[in-house]
Amino acid sequence: QFNCPIVFVSTNLYGGNMGSVINYINDEEKSYQEVEYLKVFNAIPHKVMYKTYPTFNRRYSDIDPVFKLASQMNNITVFEKLTDMRYLLGEFRVIITTYATSTLSWALLSGKPVIFIDNPDLAPLKKNVYSLMKKSVFLFDRREIDMLSKLKVFLSTPIKDIEYEWNKEYRVTARKLLLKKYFTKYNDHSAGKRIADILIDIYRS
C-alpha cells in the first residue's frame, strides 16, 4: 500500500561505456532530465511514487545521486527494490513513463491512464506510431519548449478528471487500434496456452 495515486516508472539506465543504438545523449544529460521530471512531480498536489529502473548490471559503483535527491523531496516516495513494475501497476491510478521500451507496453496493457513523455534523443516513438499514440494516451513531447510546464499543469488536475479524459470514447477506440496494431492482436488472456501449443508443435515435428 504505497498511498501514492501516481507512479513514475523510470526507464533511466545509464550506459557507462556500453553504447546503444537508441541513445543520443550521455549519462549526465540523462540524469539532468530525470531531475527535471522529479521537480515537476514534487510541485503537484498528488503524491508520486518514483519507481527506479531495476539495474542488474550497474555501470557505476556509486549510488545514483538522482535517487538521493528524490528521497529528499517531500512529495515523492522512492521505490528502489528490483521488483518488476508489472507486479506493481495495480497499486496506482495514473502511470507516467518515458522512452519507447517494454515498460510502455506493460503500462498500456494495465488499462490505467498512461502519461507518456516522448524523447527524441532516447528511444523515441516512430512517426507512424506517434500520431496514434497522441490520440490514445496523454502524450507530452520533449521537443516542445514548454513541455515541463504543461506536464505540471496537467498533473495538478484531480485524478478523477484524468481518469475521465482517459475513458472518453475516442481515446478508447484509438487505444484499441494502437494495441492491436503495435502491441498485441490478442485480448483473450491465453498467452500461456498459445505458447504451450507452439512448443508442443515444435516438439512433435
For each residue, the residues with C-beta under 8 A, 3 or more apart:
1: 91
2: 7 49 77 79 91 92
3: 47 77
4: 7 46 47 48 49 77 92
5: 46 47 92 93 94 159
6: 41 46 47 48 49 92 93 94 95 96 155 159
7: 2 4 48 49 51 88 89 91 92 94 95 96
8: 37 41 48 49 50 51 96 97
9: 51 85 95 96 97 103 107
10: 34 50 51 52 53 97
11: 53 97 98 99 101 103 123
12: 30 31 34 52 53 66
13: 53 55
14: 27 30 31 59 60 64
15: 18 19 20 23 26 27 59
16: 27 59 60
17: 59
18: 15 59
19: 15 23
20: 15 23
21:
22: 122 123
23: 15 19 20 121 122 123
24: 120 121 122
25: 29 30 33 121 122
26: 15 29 30
27: 14 15 16 30 31 59
28: 31 32
29: 25 26 32 33 121
30: 12 14 25 26 27 33 34 122
31: 12 14 27 28 34 35 64 65 66
32: 28 29 35 36
33: 25 29 30 36 37 119 142
34: 10 12 30 31 37 38 66
35: 31 32 38 39 66 69
36: 32 33 39 40 148
37: 8 33 34 40 41 98 117 148
38: 34 35 41 42 50 66 69 70 73 76
39: 35 36 42 43
40: 36 37 43 44 148 151 152 155
41: 6 8 37 38 44 48 50 73 75 76 155
42: 38 39 48 73 74 75 76
43: 39 40 75 152
44: 40 41 48 75 152 155 156
45: 156
46: 4 5 6 155 159
47: 3 4 5 6 75 76 77
48: 4 6 7 8 41 42 44 75 76 77
49: 2 4 6 7 8 76 77 78 79 92
50: 8 10 38 41 70 76 77 78 79
51: 7 8 9 10 79 85 88
52: 10 12 55 64 67 78 79 80
53: 10 11 12 13
54: 82 83 84
55: 13 52 58 59
56: 82
57:
58: 55 61
59: 14 15 16 17 18 27 55
60: 14 16 64
61: 58
62:
63: 67 68
64: 14 31 52 60 67 68
65: 31 68 69
66: 12 31 34 35 38 69 70
67: 52 63 64 70 71 78 80
68: 63 64 65 71 72
69: 35 38 65 66 72 73
70: 38 50 66 67 73 76 78
71: 67 68 76 78
72: 68 69
73: 38 41 42 69 70 76
74: 42
75: 41 42 43 44 47 48
76: 38 41 42 47 48 49 50 70 71 73
77: 2 3 4 47 48 49 50
78: 49 50 52 67 70 71
79: 2 49 50 51 52 83 88
80: 52 67
81:
82: 54 56
83: 54 79 87 88
84: 54 87 88
85: 9 51 88 89 103 106
86: 89 106
87: 83 84
88: 7 51 79 83 84 85 91 92
89: 7 85 86 92 95 106 107 110 112
90: 110
91: 1 2 7 88
92: 2 4 5 6 7 49 88 89 95 112
93: 5 6 112 113 159 162 163
94: 5 6 7 112 113 114 115 159 162 163
95: 6 7 9 89 92 107 110 112 113 114 115
96: 6 7 8 9 114 115 116 117
97: 8 9 10 11 103 104 107 114 115 116 117
98: 11 37 116 117 118 119 122
99: 11 103 104 119 122 123
100: 104 118 123 124 125 126 129
101: 11 104 123
102: 105 106
103: 9 11 85 97 99 106 107
104: 97 99 100 101 107 108 114 116
105: 102 108 109 183
106: 85 86 89 102 103 109 110
107: 9 89 95 97 103 104 110 112 114 116
108: 104 105 114 137 175 178 179 183
109: 105 106 179 183 184
110: 89 90 95 106 107 114
111:
112: 89 92 93 94 95 107
113: 93 94 95 137 138 162 163 165 166
114: 94 95 96 97 104 107 108 110 137 138
115: 94 95 96 97 137 138 139 140 151 154 155
116: 96 97 98 104 107 133 137 138 139 140
117: 37 96 97 98 140 141 142 147 151
118: 98 100 124 125 130 133 139 140 141 142 143
119: 33 98 99 122 123 124 142
120: 24 124 142 143
121: 23 24 25 29 124 142
122: 22 23 24 25 30 98 99 119
123: 11 22 23 99 100 101 119
124: 100 118 119 120 121
125: 100 118 129 130 133
126: 100 129 130
127: 130 131
128: 131 132
129: 100 125 126 132 133 178 182
130: 118 125 126 127 133 134 139
131: 127 128 134 135
132: 128 129 135 136 174 177 178 181 182
133: 116 118 125 129 130 136 137 139 178
134: 130 131 137 139
135: 131 132 170 171 174 178
136: 132 133 171 174 175 177 178
137: 108 113 114 115 116 133 134 171 175
138: 113 114 115 116 154 162 165 166
139: 115 116 118 130 133 134
140: 115 116 117 118 144 147 150 151 154
141: 117 118 144 147
142: 33 117 118 119 120 121 147
143: 118 120 147
144: 140 141 147 150
145:
146: 149 150
147: 117 140 141 142 143 144 150 151
148: 36 37 40 151 152
149: 146 152 153
150: 140 144 146 147 153 154
151: 40 115 117 140 147 148 154 155
152: 40 43 44 148 149 155 156
153: 149 150 156 157
154: 115 138 140 150 151 157 162
155: 6 40 41 44 46 115 151 152
156: 44 45 152 153
157: 153 154 161 162
158: 161 162
159: 5 6 46 93 94 162 163
160: 163 164
161: 157 158 164 165
162: 93 94 113 138 154 157 158 159 165 166
163: 93 94 113 159 160 166 167
164: 160 161 167 168
165: 113 138 161 162 168 171
166: 113 138 162 163 171
167: 163 164 171 172
168: 164 165 171 172
169: 172 173
170: 135 173 174
171: 135 136 137 165 166 167 168 174 175
172: 167 168 169 175 176
173: 169 170 176 177
174: 132 135 136 170 171 177 178
175: 108 136 137 171 172 178 179
176: 172 173 179 180
177: 132 136 173 174 180 181
178: 108 129 132 133 135 136 174 175 181 182 183
179: 108 109 175 176 182 183 184 187
180: 176 177 183 184 185
181: 132 177 178
182: 129 132 178 179
183: 105 108 109 178 179 180
184: 109 179 180 187
185: 180
186: 190 191 194
187: 179 184
188:
189:
190: 186 193 194
191: 186 194 195
192: 195 196
193: 190 196 197
194: 186 190 191 197 198
195: 191 192 198 199
196: 192 193 199 200
197: 193 194 200 201
198: 194 195 201 202
199: 195 196 202 203
200: 196 197 203 204
201: 197 198 204 205
202: 198 199 205
203: 199 200
204: 200 201
205: 201 202
